């Protein structure tokens, strides 16, 4: 599944995440958080995923994030596909977290509910 995502550029990847979440807002009902992804490596970029009022919005505008995740694009794809455990990635230095670590743990659970690997 990760191989299918290798050709998807970072902006399109973020748009797909927004679309998939908005198609099924149930898991984010009552969630109010801004996640920031600082992607490093071959295709660098900074994106925010804002979850509020049952909607997801992806933006390149940077405003006060509750939780910032710093990882390579390759590891980000693996994380989305459920092939990279957040805790293990954090412990081995593949993932750096700034801000609320509890929110990072919540994100991994949310992503599991959406099973993004089927959509990306």
N, C-alpha and C positions, 0 to 999 in steps of 0.2 A: 504494500500500500504506500509506503514512503516513496518508492520509486515513481509512482504516479504523480506525486507532488513535486518531484525534483524539477520539473519543467515549469512549474507555476511560480511566477515572480512574486516577490513579497507584497506589493500593493494588491494584486489580484487575490492572493492568499488571504489577506486581511478582509477584503470585500466579501469573500466566500464565507468567512467566519461570521461576519455581521449578518449575512443573508440567512445562513443556517439557523442561527440563534433566533432571529426575528420570525422565522417560519414556525418555531415552536417556543414561545416565550415562557411556558410553564415553569421550567427549572430556574429561571431568573426572577420569578415573581417575588417581589419584596426585597430584591438585592439592589443595593445602591453603592456602587464602587467604580473607581476608575483604575484600570490596569494599564500600565505602560510597558511596552516591549521595546527594549533597546537591542536591536539585532546587529550582530557583529559578523565580520568575515567578508566573503566575496560580495554579498549584496547587503550592505548596511542600511539601516533605517530605524526610525523611531515612530512607533504608532501607539495610539491609545485606544483601548476598548472601554467604553463607558457603558455600564449596565445601570439603568435607572427606569423606574416606572414601567417595568416589563418590556423594555426595548433595549436593543444593543445598537451602539453607534461607534464606528471606527473612524478615527481622525488622525491626521498627522500633526495637528495642533497640540502643543504640549501645555497642559494645565495641571494643577495640583493632583498628582496621582496618589492613590492610597497605597499602591504596591507597584514596584518596578521590577521587572524581570530582565536580566541581561544574559543573553545566550546567543550562540551562533545560529545562523539560518538553518543549518543542517540539524542541529539539536532542537530548534523550535519546531521544525517539521516532525521530528520524531516525538516530541512532547505532544503535539496536536494529535498524532496518530495513536497515542497510547503506547508507544514503543520506548519511551524514556520516562522513567519514574522520577517525579520531581524531587523527592527526598534524596534519592541516590544521586541525581544530577547535582543537587546542592552540595552534598557531602563530598563529591569528587571534583568540585570546581567547575563543572560544565554549566552550572546555573548559578547566577548571583542574584540575590534578592535584596532590594532596598525597600524599607517601609514595613508594612504589616505582613509578617510571615503567615499569619493565620489566613489572610486573604489569598495568599498564594496557594495554600493548601485547599482552600475553597474552590479556587479556579480549576485545579486539577480534577476535583470531583465534578464540577460543572461540565468540563470538557468530556469527561467519561460519559456523562448522561447524553451528550449530543452525538457521541460516536462519530466525530468529524472525519475519521479516516474514510468513511463511506462517501463523503461529499467532496473531498478534496482530491 
